[in-house]
Protein backbone atom coordinates (compact mmCIF):
# COMPACT_ATOMS: atom_id res chain seq x y z
CA UNK A 1 0.00 0.00 0.00
CA UNK A 2 1.37 3.43 -0.90
CA UNK A 3 2.31 6.02 1.73
CA UNK A 4 -0.53 8.26 0.55
CA UNK A 5 -3.13 5.54 1.03
CA UNK A 6 -1.67 4.61 4.42
CA UNK A 7 -1.98 8.23 5.47
CA UNK A 8 -5.57 8.49 4.21
CA UNK A 9 -6.47 5.33 6.15
CA UNK A 10 -4.85 6.69 9.32
CA UNK A 11 -6.69 10.01 8.97
CA UNK A 12 -10.00 8.19 8.56
CA UNK A 13 -9.28 5.97 11.58
CA UNK A 14 -8.34 8.82 13.89
CA UNK A 15 -11.46 10.76 12.90
CA UNK A 16 -13.60 7.71 13.69
CA UNK A 17 -12.07 7.30 17.12
CA UNK A 18 -9.96 4.29 16.21
CA UNK A 19 -6.31 3.82 17.18
CA UNK A 20 -3.42 4.31 14.78
CA UNK A 21 0.16 3.07 14.91
CA UNK A 22 3.01 5.39 13.94
CA UNK A 23 6.44 3.79 13.72
CA UNK A 24 5.39 1.07 16.16
CA UNK A 25 3.70 3.27 18.79
CA UNK A 26 -0.08 3.29 19.23
CA UNK A 27 -2.11 6.49 19.57
CA UNK A 28 -5.76 7.32 20.19
CA UNK A 29 -7.16 10.83 19.66
CA UNK A 30 -8.70 12.21 22.84
CA UNK A 31 -11.33 14.21 20.97
CA UNK A 32 -12.88 11.24 19.14
CA UNK A 33 -12.41 8.62 21.86
CA UNK A 34 -15.33 7.39 23.96
CA UNK A 35 -15.44 5.28 27.10
CA UNK A 36 -15.59 2.05 25.08
CA UNK A 37 -12.72 2.77 22.71
CA UNK A 38 -10.60 4.12 25.57
CA UNK A 39 -11.24 0.99 27.65
CA UNK A 40 -10.21 -1.20 24.72
CA UNK A 41 -7.10 0.91 24.13
CA UNK A 42 -6.14 1.39 27.76
CA UNK A 43 -8.01 -0.91 30.12
CA UNK A 44 -5.47 -0.39 32.91
CA UNK A 45 -5.49 3.45 32.62
CA UNK A 46 -1.76 3.49 32.03
CA UNK A 47 -1.57 5.18 28.63
CA UNK A 48 -0.01 8.61 28.96
CA UNK A 49 -1.21 11.76 27.19
CA UNK A 50 0.63 13.54 24.40
CA UNK A 51 0.01 17.28 23.95
CA UNK A 52 1.65 20.07 21.99
CA UNK A 53 4.36 22.26 23.43
CA UNK A 54 2.19 25.36 23.19
CA UNK A 55 -0.64 23.69 25.14
CA UNK A 56 1.93 22.53 27.71
CA UNK A 57 3.12 26.12 28.05
CA UNK A 58 -0.43 27.20 28.87
CA UNK A 59 -0.56 24.51 31.55
CA UNK A 60 2.79 25.69 32.98
CA UNK A 61 4.42 22.33 32.24
CA UNK A 62 7.31 23.54 30.11
CA UNK A 63 9.55 24.34 33.07
CA UNK A 64 9.64 20.69 33.99
CA UNK A 65 12.56 18.56 32.96
CA UNK A 66 12.19 16.87 29.54
CA UNK A 67 9.35 19.18 28.51
CA UNK A 68 9.84 21.94 25.95
CA UNK A 69 7.72 24.79 24.64
CA UNK A 70 8.24 23.83 21.00
CA UNK A 71 8.09 20.04 20.87
CA UNK A 72 5.56 17.42 21.98
CA UNK A 73 5.10 16.94 25.72
CA UNK A 74 4.14 13.64 27.36
CA UNK A 75 2.01 13.91 30.50
CA UNK A 76 1.90 11.00 32.90
CA UNK A 77 -1.57 9.46 33.14
CA UNK A 78 -2.49 9.90 36.79
CA UNK A 79 -5.18 7.56 38.11
CA UNK A 80 -7.69 10.40 38.39
CA UNK A 81 -7.38 11.42 34.71
CA UNK A 82 -10.38 9.78 33.06
CA UNK A 83 -11.70 10.65 29.60
CA UNK A 84 -13.35 13.83 30.86
CA UNK A 85 -10.13 14.84 32.58
CA UNK A 86 -8.11 14.15 29.46
CA UNK A 87 -10.57 16.21 27.39
CA UNK A 88 -10.18 19.13 29.79
CA UNK A 89 -6.41 18.76 29.52
CA UNK A 90 -6.65 18.87 25.72
CA UNK A 91 -9.14 21.68 25.13
CA UNK A 92 -8.29 25.23 26.29
CA UNK A 93 -11.78 26.42 25.44
CA UNK A 94 -12.89 24.49 28.54
CA UNK A 95 -10.35 26.06 30.90
CA UNK A 96 -12.79 28.54 32.43
CA UNK A 97 -15.53 25.94 32.86
CA UNK A 98 -13.40 23.02 33.99
CA UNK A 99 -10.65 23.98 36.43
CA UNK A 100 -7.80 21.49 36.03
CA UNK A 101 -6.83 19.36 39.02
CA UNK A 102 -3.11 18.68 38.78
CA UNK A 103 -0.34 18.55 39.55
CA UNK A 104 0.80 17.04 36.28
CA UNK A 105 4.07 15.24 35.67
CA UNK A 106 5.92 15.07 32.37
CA UNK A 107 8.29 12.39 31.09
CA UNK A 108 10.39 12.06 27.90
CA UNK A 109 8.27 11.41 24.82
CA UNK A 110 10.52 8.53 23.72
CA UNK A 111 10.47 9.12 19.97
CA UNK A 112 10.24 12.87 19.26
CA UNK A 113 9.80 12.35 15.51
CA UNK A 114 6.96 9.90 15.99
CA UNK A 115 5.31 12.09 18.61
CA UNK A 116 5.51 15.15 16.38
CA UNK A 117 4.04 13.13 13.52
CA UNK A 118 1.17 11.99 15.77
CA UNK A 119 0.31 15.59 16.65
CA UNK A 120 0.51 16.56 12.98
CA UNK A 121 -1.80 13.68 12.07
CA UNK A 122 -4.36 14.98 14.57
CA UNK A 123 -4.06 18.45 13.04
CA UNK A 124 -4.54 17.00 9.54
CA UNK A 125 -7.78 15.46 10.84
CA UNK A 126 -8.98 18.82 12.18
CA UNK A 127 -8.77 17.44 15.73
CA UNK A 128 -7.19 18.91 18.82
CA UNK A 129 -3.52 17.82 18.89
CA UNK A 130 -3.85 15.66 22.00
CA UNK A 131 -3.70 11.88 22.09
CA UNK A 132 -3.42 8.89 24.39
CA UNK A 133 -0.09 7.17 23.74
CA UNK A 134 1.23 3.61 24.19
CA UNK A 135 -2.05 1.79 24.58
CA UNK A 136 -3.07 -1.56 23.11
CA UNK A 137 -4.57 -1.82 19.65
CA UNK A 138 -5.78 -4.69 17.50
CA UNK A 139 -5.03 -4.13 13.80
CA UNK A 140 -4.64 -0.35 13.99
CA UNK A 141 -4.25 1.79 10.90
CA UNK A 142 -0.49 1.92 10.33
CA UNK A 143 1.37 4.89 8.92
CA UNK A 144 5.00 6.00 8.89
CA UNK A 145 6.01 9.29 10.48
CA UNK A 146 7.81 10.33 7.30
CA UNK A 147 4.56 10.04 5.29
CA UNK A 148 2.71 12.27 7.75
CA UNK A 149 5.42 14.94 7.81
CA UNK A 150 5.66 14.95 3.99
CA UNK A 151 1.89 15.24 3.45
CA UNK A 152 2.03 18.97 2.57
CA UNK A 153 4.16 18.38 -0.51
CA UNK A 154 1.10 17.91 -2.75
CA UNK A 155 3.04 15.72 -5.19
CA UNK A 156 -0.03 13.57 -5.87
CA UNK A 157 -2.36 16.46 -6.74
CA UNK A 158 -4.02 16.25 -10.15
CA UNK A 159 -6.77 17.89 -12.16
CA UNK A 160 -9.98 15.91 -11.62
CA UNK A 161 -12.50 17.88 -13.69
CA UNK A 162 -13.15 21.24 -15.31
CA UNK A 163 -16.12 23.10 -16.80
CA UNK A 164 -17.25 26.55 -17.92
CA UNK A 165 -18.72 28.60 -15.07
CA UNK A 166 -20.09 32.05 -15.86
CA UNK A 167 -20.20 34.14 -12.67
CA UNK A 168 -21.65 37.49 -11.68
CA UNK A 169 -18.15 38.97 -11.82
CA UNK A 170 -17.14 37.42 -15.15
CA UNK A 171 -19.19 35.49 -17.69
CA UNK A 172 -16.02 34.11 -19.29
CA UNK A 173 -14.78 31.84 -16.54
CA UNK A 174 -13.81 28.22 -16.05
CA UNK A 175 -13.75 26.20 -12.84
CA UNK A 176 -11.13 23.48 -12.35
CA UNK A 177 -11.24 20.92 -9.51
CA UNK A 178 -8.15 19.22 -8.08
CA UNK A 179 -7.88 16.00 -6.12
CA UNK A 180 -5.09 14.11 -4.34
CA UNK A 181 -4.86 10.60 -2.92
CA UNK A 182 -3.09 12.08 0.13
CA UNK A 183 -5.90 14.43 1.11
CA UNK A 184 -9.70 14.25 1.02
CA UNK A 185 -9.95 18.02 0.43
CA UNK A 186 -10.83 19.03 -3.14
CA UNK A 187 -9.31 22.38 -4.09
CA UNK A 188 -10.71 24.58 -6.84
CA UNK A 189 -9.36 27.14 -9.29
CA UNK A 190 -11.51 29.73 -11.05
CA UNK A 191 -9.92 30.95 -14.28
CA UNK A 192 -11.25 34.35 -15.31
CA UNK A 193 -10.63 35.67 -18.81
CA UNK A 194 -7.78 34.18 -20.81
CA UNK A 195 -4.01 34.42 -21.24
CA UNK A 196 -2.94 37.81 -22.62
CA UNK A 197 0.84 37.53 -22.67
CA UNK A 198 1.25 38.73 -19.08
CA UNK A 199 1.38 36.82 -15.78
CA UNK A 200 -2.14 36.25 -14.44
CA UNK A 201 -3.38 38.12 -11.39
CA UNK A 202 -3.72 35.35 -8.79
CA UNK A 203 -5.48 35.24 -5.45
CA UNK A 204 -4.93 32.41 -2.94
CA UNK A 205 -8.11 32.32 -0.88
CA UNK A 206 -8.43 29.91 2.02
CA UNK A 207 -11.90 28.52 2.63
CA UNK A 208 -13.89 30.39 5.29
CA UNK A 209 -17.42 29.11 5.80
CA UNK A 210 -18.28 31.75 8.37
CA UNK A 211 -16.99 34.64 6.27
CA UNK A 212 -17.60 33.47 2.70
CA UNK A 213 -21.07 32.00 3.26
CA UNK A 214 -22.50 33.26 6.56
CA UNK A 215 -21.31 36.87 6.31
CA UNK A 216 -19.23 36.88 9.49
CA UNK A 217 -17.90 40.27 10.61
CA UNK A 218 -15.19 38.67 12.78
CA UNK A 219 -12.86 38.40 9.78
CA UNK A 220 -12.40 40.05 6.38
CA UNK A 221 -12.59 36.86 4.30
CA UNK A 222 -15.98 37.33 2.63
CA UNK A 223 -15.32 40.88 1.41
CA UNK A 224 -11.80 39.90 0.33
CA UNK A 225 -13.16 37.01 -1.75
CA UNK A 226 -15.72 39.24 -3.43
CA UNK A 227 -13.26 42.04 -4.05
CA UNK A 228 -10.61 39.67 -5.38
CA UNK A 229 -13.02 38.28 -7.97
CA UNK A 230 -13.96 41.81 -9.01
CA UNK A 231 -10.33 42.94 -9.31
CA UNK A 232 -9.29 39.82 -11.23
CA UNK A 233 -12.17 40.26 -13.65
CA UNK A 234 -11.22 43.91 -14.19
CA UNK A 235 -7.63 42.88 -14.97
CA UNK A 236 -8.81 40.73 -17.87
CA UNK A 237 -6.86 37.59 -16.93
CA UNK A 238 -6.41 35.90 -13.61
CA UNK A 239 -7.00 32.93 -11.36
CA UNK A 240 -8.58 32.52 -7.95
CA UNK A 241 -7.42 29.43 -6.06
CA UNK A 242 -9.98 28.38 -3.46
CA UNK A 243 -7.97 26.32 -0.98
CA UNK A 244 -9.67 23.98 1.49
CA UNK A 245 -7.70 25.30 4.46
CA UNK A 246 -10.46 26.44 6.80
CA UNK A 247 -9.31 28.57 9.72
CA UNK A 248 -5.70 28.83 8.51
CA UNK A 249 -5.82 25.04 8.13
CA UNK A 250 -6.93 24.20 11.68
CA UNK A 251 -10.42 23.19 10.52
CA UNK A 252 -13.89 24.58 11.12
CA UNK A 253 -14.44 23.10 14.59
CA UNK A 254 -11.10 24.34 15.86
CA UNK A 255 -11.69 27.73 14.28
CA UNK A 256 -14.88 28.03 16.32
CA UNK A 257 -12.91 27.03 19.40
CA UNK A 258 -10.49 29.82 18.53
CA UNK A 259 -13.45 32.20 18.26
CA UNK A 260 -14.51 31.18 21.79
CA UNK A 261 -11.00 31.94 23.03
CA UNK A 262 -11.11 35.30 21.26
CA UNK A 263 -14.32 36.03 23.16
CA UNK A 264 -12.26 35.44 26.32
CA UNK A 265 -9.80 38.13 25.25
CA UNK A 266 -7.13 36.28 23.28
CA UNK A 267 -6.17 37.52 19.82
CA UNK A 268 -6.27 35.24 16.78
CA UNK A 269 -2.61 34.23 17.09
CA UNK A 270 -2.72 33.38 20.80
CA UNK A 271 -6.02 31.53 20.36
CA UNK A 272 -4.45 29.20 17.78
CA UNK A 273 -1.36 28.68 19.92
CA UNK A 274 -3.43 27.85 23.01
CA UNK A 275 -5.29 25.22 20.97
CA UNK A 276 -1.95 23.58 20.17
CA UNK A 277 -1.61 24.82 16.60
CA UNK A 278 0.81 27.20 14.96
CA UNK A 279 -0.45 30.72 14.35
CA UNK A 280 -0.86 29.69 10.68
CA UNK A 281 -0.91 26.00 9.72
CA UNK A 282 -1.32 26.60 5.99
CA UNK A 283 1.15 25.27 3.44
CA UNK A 284 1.16 26.76 -0.03
CA UNK A 285 2.74 23.84 -1.85
CA UNK A 286 -0.77 22.84 -2.92
CA UNK A 287 -1.33 26.28 -4.46
CA UNK A 288 2.00 26.11 -6.29
CA UNK A 289 1.18 22.65 -7.63
CA UNK A 290 -2.23 23.87 -8.84
CA UNK A 291 -0.60 26.75 -10.70
CA UNK A 292 1.97 24.48 -12.32
CA UNK A 293 -0.79 22.10 -13.45
CA UNK A 294 -2.43 25.15 -15.03
CA UNK A 295 0.92 25.95 -16.76
CA UNK A 296 1.43 29.17 -14.80
CA UNK A 297 4.98 29.60 -13.46
CA UNK A 298 4.90 33.42 -13.20
CA UNK A 299 2.10 35.27 -11.40
CA UNK A 300 1.08 38.63 -10.01
CA UNK A 301 -0.13 37.85 -6.50
CA UNK A 302 -3.10 39.64 -4.98
CA UNK A 303 -2.28 39.52 -1.27
CA UNK A 304 -1.27 41.39 1.88
CA UNK A 305 0.50 38.32 3.27
CA UNK A 306 4.25 38.02 2.59
CA UNK A 307 4.10 34.35 3.62
CA UNK A 308 2.08 33.59 0.50
CA UNK A 309 4.72 35.20 -1.67
CA UNK A 310 7.48 33.26 0.06
CA UNK A 311 5.44 30.05 -0.02
CA UNK A 312 4.91 30.15 -3.79
CA UNK A 313 8.46 31.18 -4.57
CA UNK A 314 9.89 28.41 -2.39
CA UNK A 315 7.91 25.97 -4.55
CA UNK A 316 9.21 27.38 -7.82
CA UNK A 317 6.43 29.81 -8.78
CA UNK A 318 7.83 33.29 -9.45
CA UNK A 319 5.87 36.24 -8.06
CA UNK A 320 6.54 39.16 -10.40
CA UNK A 321 4.45 41.62 -8.37
CA UNK A 322 2.56 41.74 -5.08
CA UNK A 323 -0.74 43.57 -5.46
CA UNK A 324 -2.36 44.66 -2.15
CA UNK A 325 -6.00 43.87 -1.39
CA UNK A 326 -7.88 46.01 1.11
CA UNK A 327 -11.46 45.09 1.94
CA UNK A 328 -13.72 44.18 4.81
CA UNK A 329 -12.62 46.46 7.65
CA UNK A 330 -15.32 46.87 10.31
CA UNK A 331 -15.50 47.50 14.08
CA UNK A 332 -15.94 43.77 14.83
CA UNK A 333 -12.70 42.67 13.17
CA UNK A 334 -10.41 45.58 14.10
CA UNK A 335 -8.51 43.50 16.66
CA UNK A 336 -8.25 40.59 14.23
CA UNK A 337 -6.77 42.82 11.53
CA UNK A 338 -4.39 44.41 14.02
CA UNK A 339 -3.13 40.96 15.02
CA UNK A 340 -2.60 39.99 11.38
CA UNK A 341 -0.60 43.16 10.80
CA UNK A 342 1.39 43.33 14.03
CA UNK A 343 1.94 39.63 14.76
CA UNK A 344 1.65 37.84 11.40
CA UNK A 345 3.37 40.43 9.24
CA UNK A 346 0.47 41.26 6.94
CA UNK A 347 0.98 44.49 5.04
CA UNK A 348 -2.50 45.99 5.11
C-alpha positions as CSV (number, residue, x, y, z in Angstrom):
1,X,0.0,0.0,0.0
2,X,1.4,3.4,-0.9
3,X,2.3,6.0,1.7
4,X,-0.5,8.3,0.6
5,X,-3.1,5.5,1.0
6,X,-1.7,4.6,4.4
7,X,-2.0,8.2,5.5
8,X,-5.6,8.5,4.2
9,X,-6.5,5.3,6.1
10,X,-4.8,6.7,9.3
11,X,-6.7,10.0,9.0
12,X,-10.0,8.2,8.6
13,X,-9.3,6.0,11.6
14,X,-8.3,8.8,13.9
15,X,-11.5,10.8,12.9
16,X,-13.6,7.7,13.7
17,X,-12.1,7.3,17.1
18,X,-10.0,4.3,16.2
19,X,-6.3,3.8,17.2
20,X,-3.4,4.3,14.8
21,X,0.2,3.1,14.9
22,X,3.0,5.4,13.9
23,X,6.4,3.8,13.7
24,X,5.4,1.1,16.2
25,X,3.7,3.3,18.8
26,X,-0.1,3.3,19.2
27,X,-2.1,6.5,19.6
28,X,-5.8,7.3,20.2
29,X,-7.2,10.8,19.7
30,X,-8.7,12.2,22.8
31,X,-11.3,14.2,21.0
32,X,-12.9,11.2,19.1
33,X,-12.4,8.6,21.9
34,X,-15.3,7.4,24.0
35,X,-15.4,5.3,27.1
36,X,-15.6,2.1,25.1
37,X,-12.7,2.8,22.7
38,X,-10.6,4.1,25.6
39,X,-11.2,1.0,27.7
40,X,-10.2,-1.2,24.7
41,X,-7.1,0.9,24.1
42,X,-6.1,1.4,27.8
43,X,-8.0,-0.9,30.1
44,X,-5.5,-0.4,32.9
45,X,-5.5,3.5,32.6
46,X,-1.8,3.5,32.0
47,X,-1.6,5.2,28.6
48,X,0.0,8.6,29.0
49,X,-1.2,11.8,27.2
50,X,0.6,13.5,24.4
51,X,0.0,17.3,24.0
52,X,1.7,20.1,22.0
53,X,4.4,22.3,23.4
54,X,2.2,25.4,23.2
55,X,-0.6,23.7,25.1
56,X,1.9,22.5,27.7
57,X,3.1,26.1,28.0
58,X,-0.4,27.2,28.9
59,X,-0.6,24.5,31.6
60,X,2.8,25.7,33.0
61,X,4.4,22.3,32.2
62,X,7.3,23.5,30.1
63,X,9.5,24.3,33.1
64,X,9.6,20.7,34.0
65,X,12.6,18.6,33.0
66,X,12.2,16.9,29.5
67,X,9.3,19.2,28.5
68,X,9.8,21.9,26.0
69,X,7.7,24.8,24.6
70,X,8.2,23.8,21.0
71,X,8.1,20.0,20.9
72,X,5.6,17.4,22.0
73,X,5.1,16.9,25.7
74,X,4.1,13.6,27.4
75,X,2.0,13.9,30.5
76,X,1.9,11.0,32.9
77,X,-1.6,9.5,33.1
78,X,-2.5,9.9,36.8
79,X,-5.2,7.6,38.1
80,X,-7.7,10.4,38.4
81,X,-7.4,11.4,34.7
82,X,-10.4,9.8,33.1
83,X,-11.7,10.7,29.6
84,X,-13.3,13.8,30.9
85,X,-10.1,14.8,32.6
86,X,-8.1,14.1,29.5
87,X,-10.6,16.2,27.4
88,X,-10.2,19.1,29.8
89,X,-6.4,18.8,29.5
90,X,-6.6,18.9,25.7
91,X,-9.1,21.7,25.1
92,X,-8.3,25.2,26.3
93,X,-11.8,26.4,25.4
94,X,-12.9,24.5,28.5
95,X,-10.4,26.1,30.9
96,X,-12.8,28.5,32.4
97,X,-15.5,25.9,32.9
98,X,-13.4,23.0,34.0
99,X,-10.6,24.0,36.4
100,X,-7.8,21.5,36.0
101,X,-6.8,19.4,39.0
102,X,-3.1,18.7,38.8
103,X,-0.3,18.6,39.6
104,X,0.8,17.0,36.3
105,X,4.1,15.2,35.7
106,X,5.9,15.1,32.4
107,X,8.3,12.4,31.1
108,X,10.4,12.1,27.9
109,X,8.3,11.4,24.8
110,X,10.5,8.5,23.7
111,X,10.5,9.1,20.0
112,X,10.2,12.9,19.3
113,X,9.8,12.3,15.5
114,X,7.0,9.9,16.0
115,X,5.3,12.1,18.6
116,X,5.5,15.2,16.4
117,X,4.0,13.1,13.5
118,X,1.2,12.0,15.8
119,X,0.3,15.6,16.6
120,X,0.5,16.6,13.0
121,X,-1.8,13.7,12.1
122,X,-4.4,15.0,14.6
123,X,-4.1,18.5,13.0
124,X,-4.5,17.0,9.5
125,X,-7.8,15.5,10.8
126,X,-9.0,18.8,12.2
127,X,-8.8,17.4,15.7
128,X,-7.2,18.9,18.8
129,X,-3.5,17.8,18.9
130,X,-3.9,15.7,22.0
131,X,-3.7,11.9,22.1
132,X,-3.4,8.9,24.4
133,X,-0.1,7.2,23.7
134,X,1.2,3.6,24.2
135,X,-2.1,1.8,24.6
136,X,-3.1,-1.6,23.1
137,X,-4.6,-1.8,19.6
138,X,-5.8,-4.7,17.5
139,X,-5.0,-4.1,13.8
140,X,-4.6,-0.3,14.0
141,X,-4.3,1.8,10.9
142,X,-0.5,1.9,10.3
143,X,1.4,4.9,8.9
144,X,5.0,6.0,8.9
145,X,6.0,9.3,10.5
146,X,7.8,10.3,7.3
147,X,4.6,10.0,5.3
148,X,2.7,12.3,7.7
149,X,5.4,14.9,7.8
150,X,5.7,15.0,4.0
151,X,1.9,15.2,3.5
152,X,2.0,19.0,2.6
153,X,4.2,18.4,-0.5
154,X,1.1,17.9,-2.8
155,X,3.0,15.7,-5.2
156,X,0.0,13.6,-5.9
157,X,-2.4,16.5,-6.7
158,X,-4.0,16.2,-10.1
159,X,-6.8,17.9,-12.2
160,X,-10.0,15.9,-11.6
161,X,-12.5,17.9,-13.7
162,X,-13.2,21.2,-15.3
163,X,-16.1,23.1,-16.8
164,X,-17.3,26.6,-17.9
165,X,-18.7,28.6,-15.1
166,X,-20.1,32.0,-15.9
167,X,-20.2,34.1,-12.7
168,X,-21.7,37.5,-11.7
169,X,-18.2,39.0,-11.8
170,X,-17.1,37.4,-15.1
171,X,-19.2,35.5,-17.7
172,X,-16.0,34.1,-19.3
173,X,-14.8,31.8,-16.5
174,X,-13.8,28.2,-16.1
175,X,-13.7,26.2,-12.8
176,X,-11.1,23.5,-12.3
177,X,-11.2,20.9,-9.5
178,X,-8.2,19.2,-8.1
179,X,-7.9,16.0,-6.1
180,X,-5.1,14.1,-4.3
181,X,-4.9,10.6,-2.9
182,X,-3.1,12.1,0.1
183,X,-5.9,14.4,1.1
184,X,-9.7,14.3,1.0
185,X,-9.9,18.0,0.4
186,X,-10.8,19.0,-3.1
187,X,-9.3,22.4,-4.1
188,X,-10.7,24.6,-6.8
189,X,-9.4,27.1,-9.3
190,X,-11.5,29.7,-11.0
191,X,-9.9,31.0,-14.3
192,X,-11.3,34.4,-15.3
193,X,-10.6,35.7,-18.8
194,X,-7.8,34.2,-20.8
195,X,-4.0,34.4,-21.2
196,X,-2.9,37.8,-22.6
197,X,0.8,37.5,-22.7
198,X,1.3,38.7,-19.1
199,X,1.4,36.8,-15.8
200,X,-2.1,36.2,-14.4
201,X,-3.4,38.1,-11.4
202,X,-3.7,35.3,-8.8
203,X,-5.5,35.2,-5.5
204,X,-4.9,32.4,-2.9
205,X,-8.1,32.3,-0.9
206,X,-8.4,29.9,2.0
207,X,-11.9,28.5,2.6
208,X,-13.9,30.4,5.3
209,X,-17.4,29.1,5.8
210,X,-18.3,31.8,8.4
211,X,-17.0,34.6,6.3
212,X,-17.6,33.5,2.7
213,X,-21.1,32.0,3.3
214,X,-22.5,33.3,6.6
215,X,-21.3,36.9,6.3
216,X,-19.2,36.9,9.5
217,X,-17.9,40.3,10.6
218,X,-15.2,38.7,12.8
219,X,-12.9,38.4,9.8
220,X,-12.4,40.1,6.4
221,X,-12.6,36.9,4.3
222,X,-16.0,37.3,2.6
223,X,-15.3,40.9,1.4
224,X,-11.8,39.9,0.3
225,X,-13.2,37.0,-1.8
226,X,-15.7,39.2,-3.4
227,X,-13.3,42.0,-4.0
228,X,-10.6,39.7,-5.4
229,X,-13.0,38.3,-8.0
230,X,-14.0,41.8,-9.0
231,X,-10.3,42.9,-9.3
232,X,-9.3,39.8,-11.2
233,X,-12.2,40.3,-13.7
234,X,-11.2,43.9,-14.2
235,X,-7.6,42.9,-15.0
236,X,-8.8,40.7,-17.9
237,X,-6.9,37.6,-16.9
238,X,-6.4,35.9,-13.6
239,X,-7.0,32.9,-11.4
240,X,-8.6,32.5,-8.0
241,X,-7.4,29.4,-6.1
242,X,-10.0,28.4,-3.5
243,X,-8.0,26.3,-1.0
244,X,-9.7,24.0,1.5
245,X,-7.7,25.3,4.5
246,X,-10.5,26.4,6.8
247,X,-9.3,28.6,9.7
248,X,-5.7,28.8,8.5
249,X,-5.8,25.0,8.1
250,X,-6.9,24.2,11.7
251,X,-10.4,23.2,10.5
252,X,-13.9,24.6,11.1
253,X,-14.4,23.1,14.6
254,X,-11.1,24.3,15.9
255,X,-11.7,27.7,14.3
256,X,-14.9,28.0,16.3
257,X,-12.9,27.0,19.4
258,X,-10.5,29.8,18.5
259,X,-13.5,32.2,18.3
260,X,-14.5,31.2,21.8
261,X,-11.0,31.9,23.0
262,X,-11.1,35.3,21.3
263,X,-14.3,36.0,23.2
264,X,-12.3,35.4,26.3
265,X,-9.8,38.1,25.3
266,X,-7.1,36.3,23.3
267,X,-6.2,37.5,19.8
268,X,-6.3,35.2,16.8
269,X,-2.6,34.2,17.1
270,X,-2.7,33.4,20.8
271,X,-6.0,31.5,20.4
272,X,-4.5,29.2,17.8
273,X,-1.4,28.7,19.9
274,X,-3.4,27.8,23.0
275,X,-5.3,25.2,21.0
276,X,-1.9,23.6,20.2
277,X,-1.6,24.8,16.6
278,X,0.8,27.2,15.0
279,X,-0.5,30.7,14.3
280,X,-0.9,29.7,10.7
281,X,-0.9,26.0,9.7
282,X,-1.3,26.6,6.0
283,X,1.1,25.3,3.4
284,X,1.2,26.8,0.0
285,X,2.7,23.8,-1.8
286,X,-0.8,22.8,-2.9
287,X,-1.3,26.3,-4.5
288,X,2.0,26.1,-6.3
289,X,1.2,22.7,-7.6
290,X,-2.2,23.9,-8.8
291,X,-0.6,26.7,-10.7
292,X,2.0,24.5,-12.3
293,X,-0.8,22.1,-13.4
294,X,-2.4,25.1,-15.0
295,X,0.9,26.0,-16.8
296,X,1.4,29.2,-14.8
297,X,5.0,29.6,-13.5
298,X,4.9,33.4,-13.2
299,X,2.1,35.3,-11.4
300,X,1.1,38.6,-10.0
301,X,-0.1,37.8,-6.5
302,X,-3.1,39.6,-5.0
303,X,-2.3,39.5,-1.3
304,X,-1.3,41.4,1.9
305,X,0.5,38.3,3.3
306,X,4.3,38.0,2.6
307,X,4.1,34.3,3.6
308,X,2.1,33.6,0.5
309,X,4.7,35.2,-1.7
310,X,7.5,33.3,0.1
311,X,5.4,30.0,0.0
312,X,4.9,30.2,-3.8
313,X,8.5,31.2,-4.6
314,X,9.9,28.4,-2.4
315,X,7.9,26.0,-4.6
316,X,9.2,27.4,-7.8
317,X,6.4,29.8,-8.8
318,X,7.8,33.3,-9.4
319,X,5.9,36.2,-8.1
320,X,6.5,39.2,-10.4
321,X,4.4,41.6,-8.4
322,X,2.6,41.7,-5.1
323,X,-0.7,43.6,-5.5
324,X,-2.4,44.7,-2.1
325,X,-6.0,43.9,-1.4
326,X,-7.9,46.0,1.1
327,X,-11.5,45.1,1.9
328,X,-13.7,44.2,4.8
329,X,-12.6,46.5,7.7
330,X,-15.3,46.9,10.3
331,X,-15.5,47.5,14.1
332,X,-15.9,43.8,14.8
333,X,-12.7,42.7,13.2
334,X,-10.4,45.6,14.1
335,X,-8.5,43.5,16.7
336,X,-8.2,40.6,14.2
337,X,-6.8,42.8,11.5
338,X,-4.4,44.4,14.0
339,X,-3.1,41.0,15.0
340,X,-2.6,40.0,11.4
341,X,-0.6,43.2,10.8
342,X,1.4,43.3,14.0
343,X,1.9,39.6,14.8
344,X,1.6,37.8,11.4
345,X,3.4,40.4,9.2
346,X,0.5,41.3,6.9
347,X,1.0,44.5,5.0
348,X,-2.5,46.0,5.1
